[in-house]
């Protein structure tokens, strides 16, 4: 039994976009479903998502909420945290959700298995046995993530940063190093030359 708001249609859509079903995409489905229920979806830039991770969950947000890199309403704020902030442009509504650190039986055993699999001189029989157990626990974890109360998975709060501005088109400037076109905001001035980031780093 899935949690309220989680349907097979949502799961299928996210999995089709991502390529496979996994715990990460399950986390993303829960985050996306909350946003769809409480903030809506983004045909254009109505909803802006800021993700602090580049893991699987982000694909569910792209597929279900409609926040994508191409539209400019999905921003990668690399912090290495399973945390997502959402902003609604029409009224400024905003939320940040952070994954709760679990210390349940599934999580503890998964950590043990990861450690056991790194042991040297592990027999093929033991390795296969551990991998089968790991897959069983992964599926149990995915089912938990799709059925547990939302508050058991994420903590809700407010972002500590402002809503990102609307995406805008900037002129293209030719890098004086490699001759390739570069968005103006990514040009670096080095010794009086306008260079792309790669060429600028070579000059450093």
C-alpha positions as CSV (number, residue, x, y, z in Angstrom):
1,X,0.0,0.0,0.0
2,X,1.5,3.3,-1.1
3,X,1.3,6.5,0.9
4,X,-1.5,9.0,0.0
5,X,-0.7,10.8,-3.3
6,X,1.6,8.1,-4.5
7,X,0.2,6.2,-7.5
8,X,1.5,3.6,-9.9
9,X,1.3,6.2,-12.6
10,X,3.7,8.5,-10.8
11,X,6.1,5.7,-10.1
12,X,6.0,4.5,-13.7
13,X,6.6,8.0,-15.1
14,X,9.6,8.6,-12.8
15,X,11.1,5.2,-13.4
16,X,10.7,5.5,-17.2
17,X,12.5,8.8,-17.1
18,X,15.3,7.6,-14.8
19,X,15.7,4.1,-16.3
20,X,15.3,1.9,-13.3
21,X,13.6,1.7,-9.9
22,X,15.8,2.3,-6.9
23,X,15.8,3.8,-3.4
24,X,17.0,7.2,-4.8
25,X,14.2,7.5,-7.3
26,X,11.7,6.5,-4.6
27,X,12.9,9.4,-2.4
28,X,12.5,11.7,-5.4
29,X,9.0,10.5,-6.0
30,X,8.0,11.3,-2.4
31,X,9.5,14.8,-2.6
32,X,7.9,15.4,-6.0
33,X,4.5,14.2,-4.8
34,X,4.5,16.5,-1.8
35,X,5.3,19.5,-4.1
36,X,2.6,18.5,-6.6
37,X,0.0,18.4,-3.8
38,X,1.1,21.5,-2.0
39,X,2.6,23.8,-4.7
40,X,1.6,22.5,-8.1
41,X,3.7,21.7,-11.1
42,X,5.8,23.7,-13.6
43,X,4.8,23.8,-17.3
44,X,7.3,26.7,-17.6
45,X,9.0,28.3,-14.6
46,X,6.1,28.5,-12.1
47,X,8.0,26.2,-9.7
48,X,11.8,26.5,-9.1
49,X,13.7,23.6,-7.5
50,X,17.1,23.9,-6.0
51,X,18.8,20.6,-5.3
52,X,21.8,20.1,-3.1
53,X,22.5,16.6,-4.5
54,X,23.0,15.2,-8.0
55,X,21.7,11.7,-7.0
56,X,18.8,9.7,-8.6
57,X,16.0,11.5,-6.7
58,X,16.5,14.6,-8.9
59,X,15.2,12.7,-12.0
60,X,11.9,12.2,-10.3
61,X,11.6,15.9,-9.6
62,X,12.4,16.7,-13.3
63,X,9.9,14.1,-14.5
64,X,7.0,14.8,-12.2
65,X,7.2,18.4,-11.1
66,X,8.5,19.8,-14.4
67,X,11.7,21.5,-13.0
68,X,14.5,20.9,-15.5
69,X,17.9,22.3,-16.2
70,X,16.9,23.1,-19.8
71,X,14.1,25.5,-18.6
72,X,16.3,27.0,-16.0
73,X,14.1,26.2,-13.1
74,X,16.3,23.4,-11.7
75,X,19.4,24.7,-9.9
76,X,22.2,22.5,-8.7
77,X,23.6,23.9,-5.4
78,X,26.2,21.3,-4.6
79,X,26.3,20.6,-0.9
80,X,26.3,16.8,-0.9
81,X,23.0,16.7,1.1
82,X,19.8,15.0,0.1
83,X,17.9,18.3,0.4
84,X,15.6,20.0,-2.0
85,X,14.2,23.6,-1.9
86,X,11.1,24.6,-3.9
87,X,9.8,28.1,-4.7
88,X,6.5,29.1,-6.2
89,X,6.9,32.3,-8.2
90,X,3.3,33.4,-8.1
91,X,3.2,34.0,-4.4
92,X,6.7,33.3,-3.0
93,X,5.7,30.1,-1.2
94,X,8.9,28.2,-0.4
95,X,10.0,25.0,1.4
96,X,13.2,23.1,2.0
97,X,13.0,19.4,2.6
98,X,16.0,17.4,4.0
99,X,16.1,13.6,4.2
100,X,16.1,12.3,7.7
101,X,19.0,10.1,8.8
102,X,17.5,6.7,9.6
103,X,18.9,4.2,12.0
104,X,16.5,1.3,11.5
105,X,17.1,-2.3,10.8
106,X,17.3,-1.9,7.0
107,X,19.8,1.0,7.2
108,X,22.0,-0.7,9.7
109,X,22.2,-4.0,7.9
110,X,22.8,-2.3,4.5
111,X,25.9,-0.6,6.1
112,X,27.1,-3.9,7.4
113,X,26.7,-5.5,4.0
114,X,28.6,-2.7,2.3
115,X,31.5,-3.2,4.7
116,X,31.4,-7.0,4.4
117,X,31.6,-6.8,0.6
118,X,34.8,-4.9,0.8
119,X,36.6,-7.7,2.7
120,X,39.5,-9.3,1.0
121,X,39.5,-13.0,0.1
122,X,35.7,-13.1,0.2
123,X,34.5,-16.4,-1.3
124,X,32.2,-16.2,-4.3
125,X,29.5,-18.0,-2.4
126,X,29.5,-15.5,0.4
127,X,29.7,-12.6,-2.0
128,X,26.6,-13.9,-3.9
129,X,24.8,-14.5,-0.7
130,X,25.5,-10.9,0.5
131,X,24.5,-9.4,-2.9
132,X,21.1,-11.3,-2.8
133,X,20.5,-10.1,0.7
134,X,21.4,-6.5,-0.3
135,X,18.9,-6.6,-3.2
136,X,16.2,-7.9,-0.9
137,X,16.9,-5.1,1.5
138,X,16.9,-2.5,-1.3
139,X,13.5,-3.6,-2.4
140,X,12.3,-3.5,1.2
141,X,13.7,0.0,1.5
142,X,12.0,1.2,-1.7
143,X,8.7,0.0,-0.4
144,X,9.3,1.8,2.9
145,X,10.1,5.0,1.1
146,X,6.9,4.9,-1.0
147,X,4.6,3.9,1.9
148,X,5.9,5.5,5.1
149,X,4.5,8.8,6.4
150,X,6.2,11.7,4.7
151,X,7.5,13.1,8.0
152,X,9.4,9.8,8.5
153,X,11.4,10.5,5.4
154,X,11.9,14.3,5.2
155,X,12.1,17.2,7.5
156,X,10.4,20.4,6.3
157,X,11.8,23.9,6.8
158,X,12.6,27.1,5.0
159,X,15.5,27.7,2.5
160,X,18.2,30.0,3.9
161,X,18.6,31.6,0.4
162,X,16.3,33.7,-1.8
163,X,14.3,32.4,-4.8
164,X,16.6,32.2,-7.9
165,X,15.9,34.8,-10.6
166,X,14.1,33.9,-13.8
167,X,16.2,32.2,-16.4
168,X,17.5,34.7,-19.0
169,X,19.3,34.5,-22.3
170,X,22.7,36.0,-22.4
171,X,24.9,36.9,-25.4
172,X,27.5,34.5,-26.6
173,X,31.1,35.7,-26.5
174,X,34.0,34.1,-28.4
175,X,36.7,32.8,-26.1
176,X,40.1,34.4,-27.2
177,X,41.8,31.1,-26.2
178,X,40.0,28.3,-27.9
179,X,37.7,30.3,-30.3
180,X,34.5,28.6,-29.0
181,X,31.3,30.4,-28.1
182,X,30.7,31.0,-24.4
183,X,27.7,32.4,-22.4
184,X,28.7,35.9,-21.3
185,X,28.3,35.1,-17.6
186,X,30.9,32.3,-17.9
187,X,33.6,34.5,-19.5
188,X,36.7,35.3,-17.3
189,X,39.0,38.2,-17.9
190,X,42.7,37.1,-17.7
191,X,45.5,39.5,-18.6
192,X,43.1,41.5,-20.7
193,X,41.8,38.5,-22.6
194,X,38.3,37.2,-22.5
195,X,38.5,33.5,-21.9
196,X,36.2,30.5,-21.2
197,X,36.6,28.8,-17.8
198,X,38.8,26.0,-19.2
199,X,41.2,28.4,-20.9
200,X,41.3,30.7,-17.9
201,X,42.2,27.8,-15.6
202,X,45.1,26.9,-18.0
203,X,46.4,30.5,-17.5
204,X,46.3,30.3,-13.7
